[in-house]
Amino acid sequence: MIDQLKSRKGMSAIVYTSSVAGSRPIPGTLTYSATKAFATYLGRGLHWELKGKIDVLAWAPGYISTKMTLDRPTDMLSTTDTRSGNLGMMRELGKESWSFGHWKHKLTGFGVTLFPDSILGPNAIKDSIAQYEKYKKYIED
């Protein structure tokens, strides 16, 4: 695919969808966090390897109101609608190697990386259990 994109006359772009959750290991969702961390590092690395030929961005949003989040309502600090989340990402494409996109997700990402594991770890476990209970009926079906 990379060779095909390189051979095009105009610029091409690849966006790897990661997550704020890839910024640190989150108890209860380690596989998800690890795969999102991988997507971020792959996108960031390819950004530099393909610079000038293909725009590559690792996009690491926080919560976006979609079916995956059971249409979690947008709020003042963390959750955006799909359009706003995508616009935040598009502003960074061609400029950065990775981005949280929307300012709400940048704020969330800052908080996730600011606090030490001793503070975030126990709270992340509580949140993971609450999220699991909320989504359990969809997971087990």
C-alpha positions as CSV (number, residue, x, y, z in Angstrom):
1,M,0.0,0.0,0.0
2,I,2.8,2.4,0.8
3,D,4.4,1.9,-2.6
4,Q,1.0,2.7,-4.3
5,L,0.6,5.9,-2.2
6,K,4.1,7.0,-3.0
7,S,3.5,6.6,-6.7
8,R,0.5,8.9,-6.7
9,K,1.1,12.4,-8.2
10,G,-0.4,14.3,-5.3
11,M,0.2,13.9,-1.5
12,S,-1.5,11.0,0.2
13,A,-2.3,10.5,3.9
14,I,-2.5,7.7,6.4
15,V,-4.2,8.2,9.8
16,Y,-3.6,5.6,12.4
17,T,-6.4,5.8,15.0
18,S,-5.0,5.3,18.4
19,S,-6.4,6.5,21.7
20,V,-5.6,8.6,24.8
21,A,-5.6,5.1,26.5
22,G,-2.4,4.3,24.6
23,S,-0.5,7.0,26.6
24,R,-0.1,4.7,29.6
25,P,-1.0,1.2,30.7
26,I,-4.5,1.2,32.1
27,P,-5.4,-1.6,34.4
28,G,-8.4,-3.6,33.2
29,T,-7.8,-2.6,29.6
30,L,-4.1,-3.5,29.1
31,T,-4.6,-5.2,25.7
32,Y,-6.5,-2.1,24.4
33,S,-3.9,0.3,25.8
34,A,-1.0,-1.7,24.4
35,T,-2.4,-1.9,20.9
36,K,-3.2,1.8,20.9
37,A,0.3,2.5,22.1
38,F,1.6,0.4,19.2
39,A,-0.6,2.3,16.7
40,T,0.7,5.6,18.0
41,Y,4.4,4.6,17.8
42,L,3.9,3.1,14.3
43,G,2.2,6.2,13.0
44,R,4.8,8.5,14.6
45,G,7.7,6.5,13.1
46,L,6.2,6.3,9.7
47,H,5.5,10.1,9.8
48,W,9.3,10.7,9.8
49,E,10.2,7.8,7.4
50,L,7.6,9.0,4.8
51,K,7.8,12.7,5.4
52,G,7.5,14.7,2.1
53,K,5.9,11.7,0.4
54,I,2.9,10.7,2.5
55,D,1.4,12.6,5.4
56,V,1.1,10.2,8.4
57,L,-0.6,11.0,11.6
58,A,-1.2,9.0,14.8
59,W,-4.5,10.3,16.1
60,A,-5.1,9.5,19.8
61,P,-8.6,10.8,20.7
62,G,-10.4,10.5,24.0
63,Y,-14.1,9.8,24.2
64,I,-16.1,10.5,21.1
65,S,-19.9,10.0,21.2
66,T,-20.4,6.9,19.0
67,K,-22.0,3.5,19.2
68,M,-18.8,2.1,20.6
69,T,-19.2,4.5,23.6
70,L,-23.0,3.8,23.7
71,D,-23.5,7.4,22.4
72,R,-21.9,8.8,25.5
73,P,-23.2,12.4,25.7
74,T,-20.8,15.2,24.8
75,D,-19.7,17.3,27.8
76,M,-17.6,20.3,28.7
77,L,-14.3,18.5,29.3
78,S,-13.8,15.1,27.8
79,T,-16.4,13.9,25.2
80,T,-16.8,15.3,21.7
81,D,-19.2,14.6,18.8
82,T,-17.8,12.8,15.8
83,R,-17.5,15.9,13.6
84,S,-15.6,17.9,16.2
85,G,-13.3,15.0,17.0
86,N,-12.5,14.6,13.3
87,L,-12.0,18.3,12.6
88,G,-9.5,18.4,15.5
89,M,-7.6,15.6,13.9
90,M,-7.7,17.1,10.4
91,R,-6.1,20.4,11.6
92,E,-3.0,18.4,12.7
93,L,-2.7,16.2,9.5
94,G,0.4,17.2,7.5
95,K,1.8,19.2,10.5
96,E,2.4,16.7,13.3
97,S,3.4,13.1,13.8
98,W,0.7,12.5,16.4
99,S,-2.2,14.4,18.0
100,F,-5.0,14.0,20.5
101,G,-6.9,16.2,18.0
102,H,-9.7,18.1,19.8
103,W,-8.7,20.4,22.7
104,K,-10.8,18.3,25.1
105,H,-8.7,15.2,24.2
106,K,-5.5,17.2,24.6
107,L,-6.6,18.1,28.1
108,T,-7.5,14.5,28.8
109,G,-4.1,13.3,27.4
110,F,-2.3,15.9,29.5
111,G,-4.0,14.7,32.6
112,V,-3.3,11.0,31.8
113,T,0.4,11.7,31.4
114,L,0.7,14.2,34.2
115,F,-0.3,12.0,37.2
116,P,1.8,9.1,38.4
117,D,0.6,5.5,38.4
118,S,0.1,5.5,42.1
119,I,-2.8,8.0,41.6
120,L,-4.1,7.0,38.2
121,G,-3.8,3.2,38.6
122,P,-6.5,2.7,41.3
123,N,-8.8,5.2,39.7
124,A,-8.4,3.6,36.3
125,I,-9.3,0.2,37.8
126,K,-12.5,1.6,39.2
127,D,-13.3,3.3,35.9
128,S,-12.5,0.1,34.0
129,I,-14.9,-2.0,36.2
130,A,-17.6,0.6,35.8
131,Q,-17.1,0.7,32.0
132,Y,-17.2,-3.1,31.9
133,E,-20.4,-3.3,33.9
134,K,-21.9,-0.8,31.5
135,Y,-20.9,-2.6,28.4
136,K,-21.1,-6.2,29.7
137,K,-24.3,-7.0,28.0
138,Y,-22.8,-6.1,24.6
139,I,-19.5,-7.9,25.2
140,E,-21.1,-11.2,26.4
141,D,-23.7,-11.4,23.6
